[in-house]
Amino acid sequence: MMRRGELAKARRMLRKLDCINDQSRSDEQLPKSERKGYAAFSQRRQPVWAEMDSLAADVWRREVGLERYSVVRIQREDAEYELQVLSFSFRDGLPWELRWMWELEGRVLRKDGTLGSKGATSIGFRHGNLYRRHLDGLWRELRWFDEGAG
C-alpha cells in the first residue's frame, strides 16, 4: 500500500521508536536517582506517533478512501471488530513474527451499533476484510482503488 518514499519514512520512524524504547529499557537499569522516567520517554515518542498517524492516515485515504472517524468492521481469521477509527498506525515485531502490520485505534461500537463511550481500543492486522458503515446504515466492503481498474 505504501509507496517507496513512504516505506523509507516508515522504516525511519520505526527505527526511531526502537531507539527510544532501547534507551527507556536501559534507563530502568539505572539507580532511581539517575532515571529520566516513563514520562520523559513518552514525551519523546509522542511526535513520532503523531507522524506515523499522519502517514498511515494519508495512505489509507489514498488507497481505500478510509478516513478518521469512519465506522469500520474488520474481519480477521480469528476475530471480528467494529469501531470508529480515531487514529492510524503501523508497526513491526510481535505478535506478527517481526512482520509489518496495520493498527487502527478507535472507539468500540455497542452491541446495538451505536458509538460507545469506553476508552479507545487498538486492532492490529496484516490481512482482513474491511467494511465501512455508511450514513444509510449499510456496510460496504472497502476495496483498493486500483483493484477495480484492470
Secondary structure in CASP SS format (residue, H / E / C, confidence):
PFRMAT SS
TARGET T0000
AUTHOR 0000-0000-0000
METHOD secondary structure of the structure
MODEL  1
M C 1.00
M C 1.00
R C 1.00
R H 1.00
G H 1.00
E H 1.00
L H 1.00
A H 1.00
K H 1.00
A H 1.00
R H 1.00
R H 1.00
M H 1.00
L H 1.00
R H 1.00
K H 1.00
L H 1.00
D H 1.00
C H 1.00
I H 1.00
N H 1.00
D H 1.00
Q H 1.00
S H 1.00
R H 1.00
S H 1.00
D H 1.00
E H 1.00
Q C 1.00
L C 1.00
P C 1.00
K H 1.00
S H 1.00
E H 1.00
R C 1.00
K C 1.00
G C 1.00
Y H 1.00
A H 1.00
A H 1.00
F H 1.00
S H 1.00
Q H 1.00
R H 1.00
R H 1.00
Q H 1.00
P H 1.00
V H 1.00
W H 1.00
A H 1.00
E H 1.00
M H 1.00
D H 1.00
S H 1.00
L H 1.00
A H 1.00
A H 1.00
D H 1.00
V H 1.00
W H 1.00
R H 1.00
R H 1.00
E H 1.00
V H 1.00
G C 1.00
L C 1.00
E C 1.00
R C 1.00
Y C 1.00
S C 1.00
V E 1.00
V E 1.00
R E 1.00
I E 1.00
Q E 1.00
R C 1.00
E C 1.00
D C 1.00
A C 1.00
E E 1.00
Y E 1.00
E E 1.00
L E 1.00
Q E 1.00
V E 1.00
L E 1.00
S E 1.00
F E 1.00
S E 1.00
F E 1.00
R E 1.00
D E 1.00
G E 1.00
L C 1.00
P C 1.00
W C 1.00
E C 1.00
L C 1.00
R E 1.00
W E 1.00
M E 1.00
W E 1.00
E E 1.00
L E 1.00
E E 1.00
G E 1.00
R E 1.00
V E 1.00
L E 1.00
R C 1.00
K C 1.00
D C 1.00
G C 1.00
T C 1.00
L E 1.00
G C 1.00
S C 1.00
K C 1.00
G C 1.00
A C 1.00
T E 1.00
S E 1.00
I E 1.00
G E 1.00
F E 1.00
R C 1.00
H C 1.00
G C 1.00
N E 1.00
L E 1.00
Y E 1.00
R E 1.00
R E 1.00
H C 1.00
L C 1.00
D C 1.00
G C 1.00
L C 1.00
W E 1.00
R E 1.00
E E 1.00
L C 1.00
R C 1.00
W C 1.00
F H 1.00
D H 1.00
E H 1.00
G C 1.00
A C 1.00
G C 1.00
END
